[in-house]
């Protein structure tokens, strides 16, 4: 039985444990806030600290990219960390991410690094309005962002950013200014690379966000050329990093071109649909890759949508009466804006999926799931 240590003890580690058990993998998680190794399902079970976790693990991985560098370095020295610390650090720093994209000649939004008022003014002159400013470190789910749409707001936005930078306790924090892209839609690709270089990618996923948080992902057949384009980007980036494991790439689709928005060196929220929509889910394939096992099929078995449950710890029982619906709870304490679980719904074809998604939207509370009904109606209209 191979032993896997996951850096981070959240829902992604939990789902890795659930996927690893049938493979006879022993998955434990490091709660980085307490430095305790715990069971991902029942975290009150404690198995020592990081040092003990490293000794007892055959393989180490991470469920999120904002892991302290001293922890990554210690794990790297053991020779057991996959993907390598370089990839995880790149995923946590937008400046390193931009450098990686440039080194691979990968299309992305025009940008400028901002550390001072002088940089801010230069960014406005170099780019054109509207501009989005993002924290270089620790930004996720729409947090740490400012949007400059009209020049008259520049001074106020700079003052807010300056106050943020001055108050930040994060070492080497900065701001990345990006040209806002008038995209057609946001899509993502989840792919996996094995130690020997074998690569497999899942179908592209269309994503919908509410207030910066992913709320719905739909996996269904997408333009073959876009799928090939995204696959080429995945291979270029994963080969450059000698990557091992699952990596997600978020794109803006602008006509027939894909621009990389960001990368995530881990299993990803937009890939949760794979639990019901693919033979081998992203969590199992990540474990297969880092344990040097053959990769499983990433083909779309049936069109599937994922709906995030945000800030709610209950949903109506009637949801379970909808055919091909699966509910995945994360066993978290209720908190506004927190990802508490997700719902996967599938259909034998896109129209059936759209109908079931509309059924789901009709049952769920509109206040708790804003925009879901509008999204479901538009998706159903498109298939009808």
C-alpha positions, 0 to 999 in steps of 0.5 A, a space after each residue: 500500500 502506497 502512502 500519500 501525504 497531501 499538503 492541505 486538509 480541505 475538500 480536495 484532499 478529502 476527495 483524493 482520499 475517497 478516490 484513493 481508497 479503491 486503489 489501495 492508497 493510504 492518503 493522509 493530509 497535512 493541516 498547514 495551519 496546525 502542522 498536524 498530519 490528519 485523516 482527510 475525512 476525520 481530521 480529529 485523527 492525528 498522525 504526527 507533524 510534517 516531519 513525521 508525515 514526510 518520513 511516513 509518506 511514499 509520495 507528497 502532493 498539494 491540494 492548493 498552491 498557497 503553501 508556505 515555501 519553507 514547507 515546500 522546500 522541506 518536502 522537495 528535499 525528500 525527493 517525494 514531492 509531485 508536482 515539484 515545488 517550482 510548479 506549485 510556487 508558480 501557481 501561487 505567484 501571478 508574476 512567475 505564472 506570467 513568466 512561464 507563459 511568456 517562456 512557452 509563447 502562450 497567449 495571455 492578456 497583456 500585463 504590467 507589474 505594479 509595486 509603486 505609484 509610478 508603476 501604476 501610472 505606467 500601467 495605465 499608459 501601457 494598457 488601455 481601459 478597462 484594466 483589472 489589477 490582481 494581487 500577485 500572491 494569495 488571490 483566489 475566488 475573486 479576492 484581491 482584485 480592483 477594476 479600473 473602468 474610467 480614468 476618473 477612478 484611478 486615484 481612488 483605486 491606487 489609494 486602496 491598493 496602496 493601503 492594501 500593500 502597506 497593510 499586507 503581511 505577505 512577503 514580496 506581495 505585489 500587483 499585476 495589472 492586466 488588460 481586461 479581455 472582452 471574452 466570449 466565455 470562460 472555459 478551462 482544461 483539466 489535464 494530467 501528466 505522469 512521471 514518464 511524460 504520458 499526458 491525458 486531458 479532459 474535455 473543455 469545461 464552460 464556466 460561470 462565475 458569480 461575484 468572482 466565485 465559480 458557480 457552474 461548470 458544464 462539460 459537454 462536446 466543444 469545438 474540436 479546434 479549441 480542444 486541440 488548442 487547449 491540449 497543445 497549451 497544456 502539453 507545452 506548460 506541463 513539459 516545460 515544468 516536467 510536471 507530474 499530476 493534475 493541472 488546470 488551465 483557465 482560459 478566456 475564449 475570444 472568437 477562435 483563440 484561447 488566452 490563458 487566464 491562470 493556471 492551477 497546479 492541482 485538482 480543480 473546482 472546474 474538474 469536479 464534474 469528472 466524478 460522474 462524467 468520466 470513467 476516471 475522475 481528476 482525483 484518481 488520475 492525480 493519484 495515479 500520476 504521482 504514484 506512477 500508475 497508468 492514467 485512466 480514461 479522460 473521455 467524456 462519458 456523458 454531458 455533466 454539470 457541476 453546481 457549487 454549494 456556497 455558504 449553505 449547509 442544507 439543500 432540499 431533499 427533492 434534489 435527490 429525486 432528479 435522475 443522475 444527480 449526485 451531491 458531494 458535501 465537504 463536512 465544513 462549518 457553515 460560513 458565507 461565501 464558503 464552498 460547502 459542497 457541490 452537486 453533479 448532474 448528468 444527462 445522456 445528451 445535452 438536452 437532457 442535461 439542460 432539462 435536469 439542470 433546469 429542474 435543479 434550478 427550480 428546486 434550489 433556493 434562488 437566494 442561495 444559488 443566484 444566477 443558476 436559474 438564468 444560466 439554466 434557462 439560457 443553456 436549455 434554450 440553446 439546446 432546444 
